[in-house]
Amino acid sequence: EEVSFDDYLRKQNDPHHFISIMVGDLQRIKIYADSGFQIRDEVPLHVWDSYEVLVRAGYDKYVVG
């Protein structure tokens, strides 16, 4: 069953928490590769720009350091 992101987010008990987890996961895609924990996976600039906007907006509970 296909579910849009908006529909999935509406079903979450705490959408802020869910987005915070995604922001932390995105950061780890970048920093874990820099640390040698996983292979490098390019994060497009527009995606990283969105990450930075979300962090500044307070979705930073799972952001490392």
PDB file of N, H, CA, C and O in Angstrom:
ATOM      1  N   GLU A   1       0.841  -1.177   0.000  1.00  0.00           N
ATOM      2  CA  GLU A   1       0.000   0.000   0.000  1.00  0.00           C
ATOM      3  C   GLU A   1       0.891   1.247   0.000  1.00  0.00           C
ATOM      4  O   GLU A   1       1.760   1.405   0.858  1.00  0.00           O
ATOM      5  N   GLU A   2       0.664   2.105  -0.954  1.00  0.00           N
ATOM      6  H   GLU A   2      -0.042   1.977  -1.651  1.00  0.00           H
ATOM      7  CA  GLU A   2       1.404   3.360  -1.013  1.00  0.00           C
ATOM      8  C   GLU A   2       0.773   4.374  -0.068  1.00  0.00           C
ATOM      9  O   GLU A   2      -0.447   4.527  -0.013  1.00  0.00           O
ATOM     10  N   VAL A   3       1.630   5.057   0.668  1.00  0.00           N
ATOM     11  H   VAL A   3       2.621   4.933   0.624  1.00  0.00           H
ATOM     12  CA  VAL A   3       1.177   6.092   1.591  1.00  0.00           C
ATOM     13  C   VAL A   3       2.049   7.314   1.354  1.00  0.00           C
ATOM     14  O   VAL A   3       3.275   7.209   1.330  1.00  0.00           O
ATOM     15  N   SER A   4       1.428   8.461   1.180  1.00  0.00           N
ATOM     16  H   SER A   4       0.432   8.546   1.200  1.00  0.00           H
ATOM     17  CA  SER A   4       2.217   9.678   0.979  1.00  0.00           C
ATOM     18  C   SER A   4       2.907  10.060   2.290  1.00  0.00           C
ATOM     19  O   SER A   4       2.481   9.654   3.371  1.00  0.00           O
ATOM     20  N   PHE A   5       3.971  10.841   2.173  1.00  0.00           N
ATOM     21  H   PHE A   5       4.317  11.171   1.295  1.00  0.00           H
ATOM     22  CA  PHE A   5       4.673  11.293   3.368  1.00  0.00           C
ATOM     23  C   PHE A   5       3.729  12.075   4.278  1.00  0.00           C
ATOM     24  O   PHE A   5       3.731  11.876   5.493  1.00  0.00           O
ATOM     25  N   ASP A   6       2.929  12.954   3.700  1.00  0.00           N
ATOM     26  H   ASP A   6       2.927  13.115   2.713  1.00  0.00           H
ATOM     27  CA  ASP A   6       1.990  13.751   4.501  1.00  0.00           C
ATOM     28  C   ASP A   6       1.005  12.865   5.257  1.00  0.00           C
ATOM     29  O   ASP A   6       0.736  13.097   6.436  1.00  0.00           O
ATOM     30  N   ASP A   7       0.467  11.849   4.581  1.00  0.00           N
ATOM     31  H   ASP A   7       0.686  11.660   3.624  1.00  0.00           H
ATOM     32  CA  ASP A   7      -0.467  10.938   5.246  1.00  0.00           C
ATOM     33  C   ASP A   7       0.233  10.156   6.356  1.00  0.00           C
ATOM     34  O   ASP A   7      -0.322   9.981   7.441  1.00  0.00           O
ATOM     35  N   TYR A   8       1.446   9.691   6.086  1.00  0.00           N
ATOM     36  H   TYR A   8       1.897   9.833   5.205  1.00  0.00           H
ATOM     37  CA  TYR A   8       2.201   8.952   7.096  1.00  0.00           C
ATOM     38  C   TYR A   8       2.470   9.839   8.308  1.00  0.00           C
ATOM     39  O   TYR A   8       2.314   9.407   9.450  1.00  0.00           O
ATOM     40  N   LEU A   9       2.872  11.077   8.052  1.00  0.00           N
ATOM     41  H   LEU A   9       2.998  11.428   7.125  1.00  0.00           H
ATOM     42  CA  LEU A   9       3.180  12.003   9.136  1.00  0.00           C
ATOM     43  C   LEU A   9       1.941  12.300   9.979  1.00  0.00           C
ATOM     44  O   LEU A   9       2.038  12.417  11.201  1.00  0.00           O
ATOM     45  N   ARG A  10       0.792  12.421   9.343  1.00  0.00           N
ATOM     46  H   ARG A  10       0.713  12.326   8.351  1.00  0.00           H
ATOM     47  CA  ARG A  10      -0.451  12.685  10.074  1.00  0.00           C
ATOM     48  C   ARG A  10      -0.804  11.537  11.022  1.00  0.00           C
ATOM     49  O   ARG A  10      -1.473  11.753  12.032  1.00  0.00           O
ATOM     50  N   LYS A  11      -0.361  10.327  10.703  1.00  0.00           N
ATOM     51  H   LYS A  11       0.182  10.152   9.882  1.00  0.00           H
ATOM     52  CA  LYS A  11      -0.678   9.163  11.533  1.00  0.00           C
ATOM     53  C   LYS A  11       0.263   9.016  12.730  1.00  0.00           C
ATOM     54  O   LYS A  11       0.013   8.190  13.608  1.00  0.00           O
ATOM     55  N   GLN A  12       1.314   9.786  12.777  1.00  0.00           N
ATOM     56  H   GLN A  12       1.517  10.457  12.064  1.00  0.00           H
ATOM     57  CA  GLN A  12       2.271   9.699  13.872  1.00  0.00           C
ATOM     58  C   GLN A  12       1.713  10.394  15.111  1.00  0.00           C
ATOM     59  O   GLN A  12       1.047  11.424  15.008  1.00  0.00           O
ATOM     60  N   ASN A  13       1.987   9.827  16.272  1.00  0.00           N
ATOM     61  H   ASN A  13       2.528   8.990  16.355  1.00  0.00           H
ATOM     62  CA  ASN A  13       1.549  10.456  17.521  1.00  0.00           C
ATOM     63  C   ASN A  13       2.265  11.778  17.758  1.00  0.00           C
ATOM     64  O   ASN A  13       1.688  12.710  18.317  1.00  0.00           O
ATOM     65  N   ASP A  14       3.525  11.859  17.333  1.00  0.00           N
ATOM     66  H   ASP A  14       3.994  11.102  16.879  1.00  0.00           H
ATOM     67  CA  ASP A  14       4.335  13.054  17.563  1.00  0.00           C
ATOM     68  C   ASP A  14       5.145  13.348  16.301  1.00  0.00           C
ATOM     69  O   ASP A  14       6.288  12.906  16.187  1.00  0.00           O
ATOM     70  N   PRO A  15       4.569  14.086  15.357  1.00  0.00           N
ATOM     71  CA  PRO A  15       5.276  14.375  14.105  1.00  0.00           C
ATOM     72  C   PRO A  15       6.620  15.065  14.317  1.00  0.00           C
ATOM     73  O   PRO A  15       7.559  14.807  13.565  1.00  0.00           O
ATOM     74  N   HIS A  16       6.738  15.934  15.320  1.00  0.00           N
ATOM     75  H   HIS A  16       5.975  16.143  15.932  1.00  0.00           H
ATOM     76  CA  HIS A  16       8.010  16.615  15.596  1.00  0.00           C
ATOM     77  C   HIS A  16       9.090  15.588  15.923  1.00  0.00           C
ATOM     78  O   HIS A  16      10.219  15.689  15.443  1.00  0.00           O
ATOM     79  N   HIS A  17       8.740  14.609  16.736  1.00  0.00           N
ATOM     80  H   HIS A  17       7.823  14.527  17.126  1.00  0.00           H
ATOM     81  CA  HIS A  17       9.680  13.542  17.102  1.00  0.00           C
ATOM     82  C   HIS A  17      10.099  12.750  15.860  1.00  0.00           C
ATOM     83  O   HIS A  17      11.282  12.469  15.669  1.00  0.00           O
ATOM     84  N   PHE A  18       9.139  12.398  15.031  1.00  0.00           N
ATOM     85  H   PHE A  18       8.178  12.627  15.186  1.00  0.00           H
ATOM     86  CA  PHE A  18       9.421  11.628  13.819  1.00  0.00           C
ATOM     87  C   PHE A  18      10.379  12.385  12.896  1.00  0.00           C
ATOM     88  O   PHE A  18      11.331  11.802  12.378  1.00  0.00           O
ATOM     89  N   ILE A  19      10.131  13.676  12.688  1.00  0.00           N
ATOM     90  H   ILE A  19       9.357  14.150  13.108  1.00  0.00           H
ATOM     91  CA  ILE A  19      11.006  14.473  11.820  1.00  0.00           C
ATOM     92  C   ILE A  19      12.382  14.622  12.461  1.00  0.00           C
ATOM     93  O   ILE A  19      13.393  14.602  11.759  1.00  0.00           O
ATOM     94  N   SER A  20      12.435  14.772  13.783  1.00  0.00           N
ATOM     95  H   SER A  20      11.614  14.789  14.353  1.00  0.00           H
ATOM     96  CA  SER A  20      13.722  14.869  14.474  1.00  0.00           C
ATOM     97  C   SER A  20      14.562  13.614  14.260  1.00  0.00           C
ATOM     98  O   SER A  20      15.777  13.704  14.082  1.00  0.00           O
ATOM     99  N   ILE A  21      13.932  12.460  14.276  1.00  0.00           N
ATOM    100  H   ILE A  21      12.945  12.386  14.420  1.00  0.00           H
ATOM    101  CA  ILE A  21      14.650  11.204  14.023  1.00  0.00           C
ATOM    102  C   ILE A  21      15.202  11.200  12.600  1.00  0.00           C
ATOM    103  O   ILE A  21      16.354  10.824  12.380  1.00  0.00           O
ATOM    104  N   MET A  22      14.387  11.615  11.639  1.00  0.00           N
ATOM    105  H   MET A  22      13.452  11.920  11.818  1.00  0.00           H
ATOM    106  CA  MET A  22      14.847  11.648  10.246  1.00  0.00           C
ATOM    107  C   MET A  22      16.023  12.611  10.070  1.00  0.00           C
ATOM    108  O   MET A  22      16.960  12.313   9.330  1.00  0.00           O
ATOM    109  N   VAL A  23      15.979  13.755  10.741  1.00  0.00           N
ATOM    110  H   VAL A  23      15.217  13.997  11.342  1.00  0.00           H
ATOM    111  CA  VAL A  23      17.068  14.731  10.661  1.00  0.00           C
ATOM    112  C   VAL A  23      18.347  14.119  11.235  1.00  0.00           C
ATOM    113  O   VAL A  23      19.418  14.256  10.644  1.00  0.00           O
ATOM    114  N   GLY A  24      18.242  13.448  12.378  1.00  0.00           N
ATOM    115  H   GLY A  24      17.372  13.336  12.858  1.00  0.00           H
ATOM    116  CA  GLY A  24      19.408  12.786  12.965  1.00  0.00           C
ATOM    117  C   GLY A  24      19.963  11.696  12.063  1.00  0.00           C
ATOM    118  O   GLY A  24      21.178  11.549  11.936  1.00  0.00           O
ATOM    119  N   ASP A  25      19.075  10.932  11.434  1.00  0.00           N
ATOM    120  H   ASP A  25      18.087  11.052  11.537  1.00  0.00           H
ATOM    121  CA  ASP A  25      19.516   9.882  10.504  1.00  0.00           C
ATOM    122  C   ASP A  25      20.254  10.475   9.313  1.00  0.00           C
ATOM    123  O   ASP A  25      21.268   9.932   8.874  1.00  0.00           O
ATOM    124  N   LEU A  26      19.752  11.584   8.790  1.00  0.00           N
ATOM    125  H   LEU A  26      18.929  12.026   9.147  1.00  0.00           H
ATOM    126  CA  LEU A  26      20.413  12.225   7.654  1.00  0.00           C
ATOM    127  C   LEU A  26      21.802  12.704   8.045  1.00  0.00           C
ATOM    128  O   LEU A  26      22.752  12.543   7.279  1.00  0.00           O
ATOM    129  N   GLN A  27      21.926  13.287   9.217  1.00  0.00           N
ATOM    130  H   GLN A  27      21.154  13.418   9.839  1.00  0.00           H
ATOM    131  CA  GLN A  27      23.245  13.734   9.668  1.00  0.00           C
ATOM    132  C   GLN A  27      24.210  12.551   9.743  1.00  0.00           C
ATOM    133  O   GLN A  27      25.374  12.674   9.362  1.00  0.00           O
ATOM    134  N   ARG A  28      23.736  11.423  10.226  1.00  0.00           N
ATOM    135  H   ARG A  28      22.790  11.324  10.535  1.00  0.00           H
ATOM    136  CA  ARG A  28      24.606  10.256  10.373  1.00  0.00           C
ATOM    137  C   ARG A  28      25.058   9.700   9.023  1.00  0.00           C
ATOM    138  O   ARG A  28      26.153   9.146   8.923  1.00  0.00           O
ATOM    139  N   ILE A  29      24.241   9.839   7.997  1.00  0.00           N
ATOM    140  H   ILE A  29      23.352  10.289   8.078  1.00  0.00           H
ATOM    141  CA  ILE A  29      24.668   9.409   6.661  1.00  0.00           C
ATOM    142  C   ILE A  29      25.958  10.120   6.293  1.00  0.00           C
ATOM    143  O   ILE A  29      26.843   9.536   5.666  1.00  0.00           O
ATOM    144  N   LYS A  30      26.061  11.373   6.681  1.00  0.00           N
ATOM    145  H   LYS A  30      25.342  11.847   7.189  1.00  0.00           H
ATOM    146  CA  LYS A  30      27.247  12.164   6.359  1.00  0.00           C
ATOM    147  C   LYS A  30      28.395  11.913   7.343  1.00  0.00           C
ATOM    148  O   LYS A  30      29.518  11.647   6.916  1.00  0.00           O
ATOM    149  N   ILE A  31      28.132  11.992   8.646  1.00  0.00           N
ATOM    150  H   ILE A  31      27.219  12.208   8.993  1.00  0.00           H
ATOM    151  CA  ILE A  31      29.241  11.916   9.600  1.00  0.00           C
ATOM    152  C   ILE A  31      29.763  10.493   9.794  1.00  0.00           C
ATOM    153  O   ILE A  31      30.945  10.318  10.090  1.00  0.00           O
ATOM    154  N   TYR A  32      28.927   9.482   9.637  1.00  0.00           N
ATOM    155  H   TYR A  32      27.967   9.624   9.396  1.00  0.00           H
ATOM    156  CA  TYR A  32      29.420   8.118   9.784  1.00  0.00           C
ATOM    157  C   TYR A  32      30.382   7.767   8.658  1.00  0.00           C
ATOM    158  O   TYR A  32      31.362   7.055   8.881  1.00  0.00           O
ATOM    159  N   ALA A  33      30.120   8.251   7.467  1.00  0.00           N
ATOM    160  H   ALA A  33      29.324   8.829   7.286  1.00  0.00           H
ATOM    161  CA  ALA A  33      31.054   8.017   6.359  1.00  0.00           C
ATOM    162  C   ALA A  33      32.378   8.722   6.637  1.00  0.00           C
ATOM    163  O   ALA A  33      33.444   8.161   6.382  1.00  0.00           O
ATOM    164  N   ASP A  34      32.318   9.938   7.153  1.00  0.00           N
ATOM    165  H   ASP A  34      31.452  10.394   7.360  1.00  0.00           H
ATOM    166  CA  ASP A  34      33.540  10.676   7.486  1.00  0.00           C
ATOM    167  C   ASP A  34      34.351   9.956   8.554  1.00  0.00           C
ATOM    168  O   ASP A  34      35.574  10.087   8.598  1.00  0.00           O
ATOM    169  N   SER A  35      33.676   9.194   9.420  1.00  0.00           N
ATOM    170  H   SER A  35      32.683   9.087   9.385  1.00  0.00           H
ATOM    171  CA  SER A  35      34.345   8.456  10.488  1.00  0.00           C
ATOM    172  C   SER A  35      34.721   7.038  10.081  1.00  0.00           C
ATOM    173  O   SER A  35      35.362   6.326  10.855  1.00  0.00           O
ATOM    174  N   GLY A  36      34.333   6.612   8.875  1.00  0.00           N
ATOM    175  H   GLY A  36      33.812   7.190   8.246  1.00  0.00           H
ATOM    176  CA  GLY A  36      34.656   5.275   8.396  1.00  0.00           C
ATOM    177  C   GLY A  36      33.701   4.192   8.851  1.00  0.00           C
ATOM    178  O   GLY A  36      33.999   3.009   8.691  1.00  0.00           O
ATOM    179  N   PHE A  37      32.557   4.562   9.414  1.00  0.00           N
ATOM    180  H   PHE A  37      32.315   5.523   9.545  1.00  0.00           H
ATOM    181  CA  PHE A  37      31.596   3.569   9.900  1.00  0.00           C
ATOM    182  C   PHE A  37      30.700   3.023   8.795  1.00  0.00           C
ATOM    183  O   PHE A  37      30.091   1.966   8.965  1.00  0.00           O
ATOM    184  N   GLN A  38      30.609   3.713   7.682  1.00  0.00           N
ATOM    185  H   GLN A  38      31.103   4.571   7.544  1.00  0.00           H
ATOM    186  CA  GLN A  38      29.800   3.250   6.555  1.00  0.00           C
ATOM    187  C   GLN A  38      30.364   3.851   5.279  1.00  0.00           C
ATOM    188  O   GLN A  38      31.182   4.770   5.318  1.00  0.00           O
ATOM    189  N   ILE A  39      29.918   3.324   4.149  1.00  0.00           N
ATOM    190  H   ILE A  39      29.253   2.577   4.117  1.00  0.00           H
ATOM    191  CA  ILE A  39      30.401   3.861   2.881  1.00  0.00           C
ATOM    192  C   ILE A  39      29.809   5.247   2.653  1.00  0.00           C
ATOM    193  O   ILE A  39      28.743   5.581   3.171  1.00  0.00           O
ATOM    194  N   ARG A  40      30.517   6.033   1.877  1.00  0.00           N
ATOM    195  H   ARG A  40      31.382   5.761   1.457  1.00  0.00           H
ATOM    196  CA  ARG A  40      30.066   7.394   1.571  1.00  0.00           C
ATOM    197  C   ARG A  40      28.851   7.336   0.648  1.00  0.00           C
ATOM    198  O   ARG A  40      28.825   6.594  -0.334  1.00  0.00           O
ATOM    199  N   ASP A  41      27.873   8.120   0.983  1.00  0.00           N
ATOM    200  H   ASP A  41      27.893   8.723   1.781  1.00  0.00           H
ATOM    201  CA  ASP A  41      26.676   8.258   0.160  1.00  0.00           C
ATOM    202  C   ASP A  41      26.450   9.750  -0.012  1.00  0.00           C
ATOM    203  O   ASP A  41      26.255  10.469   0.968  1.00  0.00           O
ATOM    204  N   GLU A  42      26.474  10.212  -1.236  1.00  0.00           N
ATOM    205  H   GLU A  42      26.633   9.628  -2.032  1.00  0.00           H
ATOM    206  CA  GLU A  42      26.348  11.637  -1.493  1.00  0.00           C
ATOM    207  C   GLU A  42      24.977  12.154  -1.062  1.00  0.00           C
ATOM    208  O   GLU A  42      23.944  11.577  -1.403  1.00  0.00           O
ATOM    209  N   VAL A  43      24.988  13.235  -0.319  1.00  0.00           N
ATOM    210  H   VAL A  43      25.827  13.703  -0.042  1.00  0.00           H
ATOM    211  CA  VAL A  43      23.758  13.918   0.074  1.00  0.00           C
ATOM    212  C   VAL A  43      23.659  15.158  -0.808  1.00  0.00           C
ATOM    213  O   VAL A  43      24.511  16.043  -0.722  1.00  0.00           O
ATOM    214  N   PRO A  44      22.638  15.237  -1.650  1.00  0.00           N
ATOM    215  CA  PRO A  44      22.506  16.407  -2.527  1.00  0.00           C
ATOM    216  C   PRO A  44      22.457  17.705  -1.720  1.00  0.00           C
ATOM    217  O   PRO A  44      21.950  17.735  -0.598  1.00  0.00           O
ATOM    218  N   LEU A  45      22.985  18.759  -2.300  1.00  0.00           N
ATOM    219  H   LEU A  45      23.397  18.735  -3.211  1.00  0.00           H
ATOM    220  CA  LEU A  45      23.061  20.044  -1.614  1.00  0.00           C
ATOM    221  C   LEU A  45      21.688  20.532  -1.151  1.00  0.00           C
ATOM    222  O   LEU A  45      21.560  21.051  -0.042  1.00  0.00           O
ATOM    223  N   HIS A  46      20.665  20.372  -1.984  1.00  0.00           N
ATOM    224  H   HIS A  46      20.768  19.951  -2.885  1.00  0.00           H
ATOM    225  CA  HIS A  46      19.338  20.849  -1.575  1.00  0.00           C
ATOM    226  C   HIS A  46      18.794  20.053  -0.387  1.00  0.00           C
ATOM    227  O   HIS A  46      18.027  20.583   0.417  1.00  0.00           O
ATOM    228  N   VAL A  47      19.188  18.793  -0.277  1.00  0.00           N
ATOM    229  H   VAL A  47      19.811  18.362  -0.930  1.00  0.00           H
ATOM    230  CA  VAL A  47      18.767  17.984   0.867  1.00  0.00           C
ATOM    231  C   VAL A  47      19.489  18.463   2.122  1.00  0.00           C
ATOM    232  O   VAL A  47      18.879  18.599   3.183  1.00  0.00           O
ATOM    233  N   TRP A  48      20.799  18.719   1.996  1.00  0.00           N
ATOM    234  H   TRP A  48      21.295  18.608   1.134  1.00  0.00           H
ATOM    235  CA  TRP A  48      21.559  19.190   3.154  1.00  0.00           C
ATOM    236  C   TRP A  48      21.096  20.590   3.576  1.00  0.00           C
ATOM    237  O   TRP A  48      21.061  20.898   4.768  1.00  0.00           O
ATOM    238  N   ASP A  49      20.747  21.424   2.619  1.00  0.00           N
ATOM    239  H   ASP A  49      20.775  21.174   1.651  1.00  0.00           H
ATOM    240  CA  ASP A  49      20.193  22.743   2.949  1.00  0.00           C
ATOM    241  C   ASP A  49      18.910  22.587   3.768  1.00  0.00           C
ATOM    242  O   ASP A  49      18.684  23.332   4.721  1.00  0.00           O
ATOM    243  N   SER A  50      18.080  21.624   3.396  1.00  0.00           N
ATOM    244  H   SER A  50      18.264  21.019   2.621  1.00  0.00           H
ATOM    245  CA  SER A  50      16.846  21.363   4.144  1.00  0.00           C
ATOM    246  C   SER A  50      17.157  20.865   5.549  1.00  0.00           C
ATOM    247  O   SER A  50      16.497  21.250   6.514  1.00  0.00           O
ATOM    248  N   TYR A  51      18.162  20.010   5.657  1.00  0.00           N
ATOM    249  H   TYR A  51      18.699  19.697   4.873  1.00  0.00           H
ATOM    250  CA  TYR A  51      18.615  19.534   6.973  1.00  0.00           C
ATOM    251  C   TYR A  51      18.948  20.727   7.870  1.00  0.00           C
ATOM    252  O   TYR A  51      18.504  20.791   9.016  1.00  0.00           O
ATOM    253  N   GLU A  52      19.724  21.662   7.347  1.00  0.00           N
ATOM    254  H   GLU A  52      20.085  21.610   6.415  1.00  0.00           H
ATOM    255  CA  GLU A  52      20.138  22.821   8.142  1.00  0.00           C
ATOM    256  C   GLU A  52      18.942  23.686   8.550  1.00  0.00           C
ATOM    257  O   GLU A  52      18.903  24.206   9.665  1.00  0.00           O
ATOM    258  N   VAL A  53      17.979  23.838   7.657  1.00  0.00           N
ATOM    259  H   VAL A  53      18.011  23.416   6.752  1.00  0.00           H
ATOM    260  CA  VAL A  53      16.767  24.597   7.990  1.00  0.00           C
ATOM    261  C   VAL A  53      16.008  23.899   9.119  1.00  0.00           C
ATOM    262  O   VAL A  53      15.553  24.551  10.059  1.00  0.00           O
ATOM    263  N   LEU A  54      15.874  22.583   9.029  1.00  0.00           N
ATOM    264  H   LEU A  54      16.244  22.054   8.265  1.00  0.00           H
ATOM    265  CA  LEU A  54      15.150  21.834  10.053  1.00  0.00           C
ATOM    266  C   LEU A  54      15.864  21.882  11.400  1.00  0.00           C
ATOM    267  O   LEU A  54      15.212  21.998  12.438  1.00  0.00           O
ATOM    268  N   VAL A  55      17.186  21.796  11.398  1.00  0.00           N
ATOM    269  H   VAL A  55      17.715  21.702  10.555  1.00  0.00           H
ATOM    270  CA  VAL A  55      17.940  21.895  12.653  1.00  0.00           C
ATOM    271  C   VAL A  55      17.706  23.264  13.291  1.00  0.00           C
ATOM    272  O   VAL A  55      17.453  23.357  14.492  1.00  0.00           O
ATOM    273  N   ARG A  56      17.790  24.317  12.495  1.00  0.00           N
ATOM    274  H   ARG A  56      17.995  24.241  11.519  1.00  0.00           H
ATOM    275  CA  ARG A  56      17.559  25.671  13.027  1.00  0.00           C
ATOM    276  C   ARG A  56      16.122  25.841  13.534  1.00  0.00           C
ATOM    277  O   ARG A  56      15.862  26.652  14.423  1.00  0.00           O
ATOM    278  N   ALA A  57      15.204  25.076  12.966  1.00  0.00           N
ATOM    279  H   ALA A  57      15.416  24.417  12.244  1.00  0.00           H
ATOM    280  CA  ALA A  57      13.797  25.153  13.379  1.00  0.00           C
ATOM    281  C   ALA A  57      13.510  24.327  14.638  1.00  0.00           C
ATOM    282  O   ALA A  57      12.379  24.309  15.124  1.00  0.00           O
ATOM    283  N   GLY A  58      14.535  23.642  15.165  1.00  0.00           N
ATOM    284  H   GLY A  58      15.454  23.657  14.770  1.00  0.00           H
ATOM    285  CA  GLY A  58      14.364  22.914  16.411  1.00  0.00           C
ATOM    286  C   GLY A  58      14.220  21.414  16.291  1.00  0.00           C
ATOM    287  O   GLY A  58      13.943  20.743  17.285  1.00  0.00           O
ATOM    288  N   TYR A  59      14.401  20.872  15.100  1.00  0.00           N
ATOM    289  H   TYR A  59      14.626  21.417  14.292  1.00  0.00           H
ATOM    290  CA  TYR A  59      14.313  19.415  14.913  1.00  0.00           C
ATOM    291  C   TYR A  59      15.693  18.791  15.124  1.00  0.00           C
ATOM    292  O   TYR A  59      16.215  18.108  14.243  1.00  0.00           O
ATOM    293  N   ASP A  60      16.273  19.031  16.287  1.00  0.00           N
ATOM    294  H   ASP A  60      15.850  19.586  17.003  1.00  0.00           H
ATOM    295  CA  ASP A  60      17.669  18.665  16.522  1.00  0.00           C
ATOM    296  C   ASP A  60      17.875  17.708  17.695  1.00  0.00           C
ATOM    297  O   ASP A  60      19.000  17.541  18.167  1.00  0.00           O
ATOM    298  N   LYS A  61      16.815  17.089  18.159  1.00  0.00           N
ATOM    299  H   LYS A  61      15.902  17.224  17.775  1.00  0.00           H
ATOM    300  CA  LYS A  61      16.924  16.211  19.330  1.00  0.00           C
ATOM    301  C   LYS A  61      17.919  15.074  19.107  1.00  0.00           C
ATOM    302  O   LYS A  61      18.583  14.652  20.055  1.00  0.00           O
ATOM    303  N   TYR A  62      18.037  14.573  17.892  1.00  0.00           N
ATOM    304  H   TYR A  62      17.498  14.915  17.122  1.00  0.00           H
ATOM    305  CA  TYR A  62      18.909  13.427  17.619  1.00  0.00           C
ATOM    306  C   TYR A  62      20.142  13.802  16.799  1.00  0.00           C
ATOM    307  O   TYR A  62      20.809  12.933  16.238  1.00  0.00           O
ATOM    308  N   VAL A  63      20.441  15.097  16.732  1.00  0.00           N
ATOM    309  H   VAL A  63      19.900  15.804  17.187  1.00  0.00           H
ATOM    310  CA  VAL A  63      21.638  15.565  16.038  1.00  0.00           C
ATOM    311  C   VAL A  63      22.827  15.369  16.972  1.00  0.00           C
ATOM    312  O   VAL A  63      22.767  15.727  18.149  1.00  0.00           O
ATOM    313  N   VAL A  64      23.902  14.803  16.445  1.00  0.00           N
ATOM    314  H   VAL A  64      23.951  14.512  15.489  1.00  0.00           H
ATOM    315  CA  VAL A  64      25.108  14.541  17.227  1.00  0.00           C
ATOM    316  C   VAL A  64      25.937  15.812  17.313  1.00  0.00           C
ATOM    317  O   VAL A  64      26.204  16.479  16.314  1.00  0.00           O
ATOM    318  N   GLY A  65      26.341  16.132  18.563  1.00  0.00           N
ATOM    319  H   GLY A  65      26.123  15.590  19.375  1.00  0.00           H
ATOM    320  CA  GLY A  65      27.262  17.251  18.829  1.00  0.00           C
ATOM    321  C   GLY A  65      26.887  18.484  18.170  1.00  0.00           C
ATOM    322  O   GLY A  65      27.576  19.494  18.312  1.00  0.00           O
TER     323      GLY A  65
END
